[in-house]
């Protein structure tokens, strides 16, 4: 990646975090980041190429966090993930994530292609790594981490919709108390 492409990608990523991708137009984006639509098309090939690069950049932030999560029990890792998701400075990234997730479901052949499935796999991999190996390899272990992911994702959507971190945090805490327990 050229230095100029990387610089413009970072600027465009900041813009996307603030404004989203749904109605992104190259001309206002280029003006906001100190470039031109022509340069963006040259560096990214197309608007879809730029969107793909922005989604990969957002995913890199997510993967950086996932890679930094220390091993531990599933409830502890899930709690750490929740604290990361609930942090106010993550709103832009998470809103972008939700937009990309939804668009990948309704536009499976567009620049969003596969985004939702890849992120589910990323998060389930992190959660699986926090389970004891024998449990990790069972259907009940897979169901447990899937339920944890559903709770985290649902609570995150609720926070984004309402801003009510206290209520959603209490709900997450309550659900995580049963993680790792028999029949839990």
HELIX and SHEET records of a PDB file:
HELIX    1   1 UNK A    3  UNK A   19  1                                  17    
HELIX    2   2 UNK A   26  UNK A   33  1                                   8    
HELIX    3   3 UNK A   37  UNK A   44  1                                   8    
HELIX    4   4 UNK A   47  UNK A   68  1                                  22    
HELIX    5   5 UNK A   74  UNK A   86  1                                  13    
HELIX    6   6 UNK A   88  UNK A   90  5                                   3    
HELIX    7   7 UNK A   91  UNK A  106  1                                  16    
HELIX    8   8 UNK A  115  UNK A  129  1                                  15    
HELIX    9   9 UNK A  133  UNK A  136  1                                   4    
HELIX   10  10 UNK A  139  UNK A  162  1                                  24    
HELIX   11  11 UNK A  165  UNK A  176  1                                  12    
END                                                                             
